[in-house]
Amino acid sequence: MGPTEDDLTAQVVADFHRRPMALDDALEERIWRVLENVRVRWPNIDEDALRASNRKQAMVPQGATVLEPIGTAPGLIVPPPDGENGPSVVVLPGPPRELQPMWTNALETPELQAILGRATEYELRMLRLFGIPESEIAETLRAARADGIDIDALEITTCLRRGEVEVVTRYEPSQADVYAAFEETVRARHAGTLFSDDGSVVDEQVADALRAAGETIATAESCTGGLVAARLTDLPGSSAYVRGGIVAYDNAVKTDVAGVDPALIAAHGAVSEEVAAALAAGAISRLGADVGVGITGIAGPDGGTEEKPVGLVWFAVAHRDGRTVTRDVTIPGGRADIRDRATTVALHLVRRLLLGTGGIPGR
Amino acid sequence: MGPTEDDLTAQVVADFHRRPMALDDALEERIWRVLENVRVRWPNIDEDALRASNRKQAMVPQGATVLEPIGTAPGLIVPPPDGENGPSVVVLPGPPRELQPMWTNALETPELQAILGRATEYELRMLRLFGIPESEIAETLRAARADGIDIDALEITTCLRRGEVEVVTRYEPSQADVYAAFEETVRARHAGTLFSDDGSVVDEQVADALRAAGETIATAESCTGGLVAARLTDLPGSSAYVRGGIVAYDNAVKTDVAGVDPALIAAHGAVSEEVAAALAAGAISRLGADVGVGITGIAGPDGGTEEKPVGLVWFAVAHRDGRTVTRDVTIPGGRADIRDRATTVALHLVRRLLLGTGGIPGR
């Protein structure tokens, strides 16, 4: 959100609670000091423009609690009009790196503490499954009900996110037994695809497994174009177990850099189980890793054939000790969907190789 | 959105316009045929669960226009209660690959055509700039006004998105001269940072420049971990000009795979202009490309020093013919911000090397 929209939000909330906007001099001065950094980086910046922008950010509704800016926009807690009951409105800046820490700060203010003190506390649990359609979870809810579990006492939300089904449940602490029975039903019916019951995502599970084993990983990707390496290195500290990767987009890179035998490509095509396995082996040997990931597929929109349609992706995950998992998946959707989903499948196959269970349905 | 939320939306809109929900038999049958694909992929699926889910999707408010499902959820155009004036509500499924084509279909229905026929048509223009703070644009708006340009006749929105400033302007066709004068003011004041005036993004400009020159590109990335290669290969047809990349996360991969002289790392550190340049050169020589991109930096949260803080990233873009651009940037924010912004800077430096102008502020 630009300053224009931020200003507008504060103004609208101020109007709603009938509180005139006023300049907070101290806040203006504090924001100005934050802007020092901008002035150093852009020495030719128009200082009047910056001052005007600064002043707008420092206009706040009278009687509002100001949350210190993380960037240059303050947060606001705007109480209802004096003498009235009604909701307080919390206004926070939109960029996640400002929003998230400021929300944490907001929770510690006496204003929000007072509101939260009146609220019921809920338990929150999340189960994650990979490789089943959402309708299977809907059926599990019906089965749980048929088994006499009072699932109406739970607030259950299911969400299909990047190919994974998330089952989020909120419940009052008194309903812990009901939740336990529900979770047991999910475990019994979906043992093969349930991969997380503690909020962890597959990325963290792969990272933890590599750290625990003291092993390293490397990739040789074609259709995903670097997305798997990017995702593996997304976590802080990943340099401890990620050696790196090869983006083998052109066939010459597959052979010259990743070490794939050209005869394999000639015999089976670039998108094949054999080439995926050779890419995984190349990732291990060329980058000196313990675990190698090979991916080759057709992300489209062109390049599909009847035998090898757009969306077909071959995966191989290999360990230096000889263990190997290979798998093909035909992923629906457009180019971005196919690349993104393939990245998730790759991580689940790595998880399967390292942990031996869950997250990928059997054949 | 899961089926639960979709159903809820249709129900809420039906209640709002006082239209009871009814099963559309023909729609149910059409969705069932779409689900054939799911049934083939998961032969053990619970067919009753799928039927029940299907039937829910086929419940629609009476009198609503049904838009054919792209996935399994239909769209709806729900008119106001019979005999009343009021807004029609268009309900579309959330996933972008269903939403976008269905919106195109919705626009062609007689219901929406009738509404759109009563609307004013607006012109829409977008300018994109890179390397300036948003406050500079706010000042340009003030300058335009001071020059007598009636910018209140234009609806101007500025947005900072992934480090780029977007200036989006909507105006009635009769105000074309006012817009032309405004755009001229932006061009005059921001010649060095304006890089797009036709809606194109830097990714497309780089792709077009490579195609036009018949040249290829390759990457050797450290801190961005494959994000630059992933972004270059995000566009359909990128296999025509992307050779591939090396994710040189570990220093041994920088030397053994990307061909960086270990003496450079010993003398200058892995995060240095010299190593960035050697990575770019390695991308060209090892992957057989015309243009090489080298990136090395400190994405954090650990690994920063006083001399080389978290956020410091060195870039080099080199051409086989000897032209080279190098640049260091210290990027604020967290690990994800740093990696993402570095990817954008890299693309702008490639653009600068290929096109010679704009998009990166001068030193």
Interface residues (C-beta under 8 A of the other chain):
Chain A: M1 G2 P3 T4 N37 V38 W42 I45 D46 D48 A49 L50 A52 S53 R97 I132 P133 E134 S135 E136 A138 E139 R142 T157 T158 C159 L160 T216 A218 T219 E221 T224 G225 G226 L227 V228 A229 A230 L232 T233 D234 P236 G237 S238 S239 V242 R243 G244 G245 I246 V247 A248 Y249 D250 A252 V253 D256 V257 R286 L287 G288 G300 P301 D302 P332 G333 G334 R335 A336 D337 R339 P361
Chain B: M1 G2 P3 T4 N37 V38 W42 I45 D46 D48 A49 L50 A52 S53 R97 I132 P133 E134 S135 E136 A138 E139 R142 T157 T158 C159 L160 T216 A218 T219 E221 T224 G225 G226 L227 V228 A229 A230 L232 T233 D234 P236 G237 S238 S239 V242 R243 G244 G245 I246 V247 A248 Y249 D250 A252 V253 D256 V257 R286 L287 G288 G300 P301 D302 P332 G333 G334 R335 A336 D337 R339 P361
